Amino acid sequence: MKTMKNVELIKLGQKIKFERMKRHFSQEQLAELSGMSVHGLSNVETGKTDIRYTNLLMIAKAFGVKLCEFLDFNL
């Protein structure tokens, strides 16, 4: 059974993957920019694991947006 936390992690992972692909970044490139491993980024994108706040900040920076803009799923 999926909990609310799991649903939110999946939505966040989908958002990260969508934005990464929109910018033509490979997982390797985004992992390097965010200080994550490729395996860790893959797990975040699929909603299998949570992400550290600092990594989320670095991903937003790599995408050239403020964190609050990045986390707004209604844009």
C-alpha positions in Angstrom: 0.0 0.0 0.0 1.3 3.4 -0.9 1.4 6.0 1.9 1.1 9.7 1.3 4.9 10.0 1.9 5.5 7.4 -0.9 3.2 9.3 -3.3 5.0 12.5 -2.6 8.4 10.9 -3.1 7.2 9.5 -6.5 5.9 12.9 -7.6 9.2 14.6 -6.6 11.2 11.9 -8.4 9.0 12.3 -11.5 9.5 16.1 -11.4 13.3 15.7 -11.1 13.4 13.3 -14.0 11.1 15.5 -16.1 13.2 18.6 -15.5 16.5 16.7 -16.1 15.3 15.3 -19.4 13.9 18.7 -20.4 17.4 20.1 -20.0 19.1 17.2 -21.7 21.1 16.2 -18.6 22.1 12.6 -18.2 21.7 11.1 -14.8 25.5 11.1 -14.6 25.7 14.9 -15.2 23.0 15.7 -12.7 24.4 13.3 -10.1 27.8 15.1 -10.4 26.2 18.6 -10.1 24.2 17.6 -7.1 26.8 15.6 -5.2 24.8 12.4 -5.5 25.7 9.0 -6.9 24.0 7.9 -10.1 22.4 5.0 -8.2 21.1 7.4 -5.5 19.7 9.8 -8.1 18.0 6.9 -9.9 16.4 5.8 -6.7 15.2 9.3 -6.0 13.7 9.6 -9.6 11.8 6.3 -9.1 10.6 7.3 -5.7 12.4 4.4 -4.0 14.3 6.7 -1.6 14.2 10.1 -0.1 16.5 12.9 -1.0 18.7 15.1 1.3 17.8 18.7 1.4 21.3 19.8 0.3 21.1 17.6 -2.7 17.7 19.0 -3.6 19.2 22.5 -3.3 22.0 21.5 -5.7 19.6 20.1 -8.2 17.5 23.3 -8.2 20.7 25.2 -8.7 21.8 22.9 -11.6 18.4 23.6 -13.2 18.8 27.3 -12.7 15.7 27.8 -10.5 15.0 28.6 -6.9 14.1 25.7 -4.7 10.6 27.0 -4.0 9.9 27.3 -7.8 11.2 23.8 -8.4 9.0 22.3 -5.7 5.8 24.1 -7.0 4.1 21.2 -8.8 1.3 23.4 -10.0 3.4 25.5 -12.4 
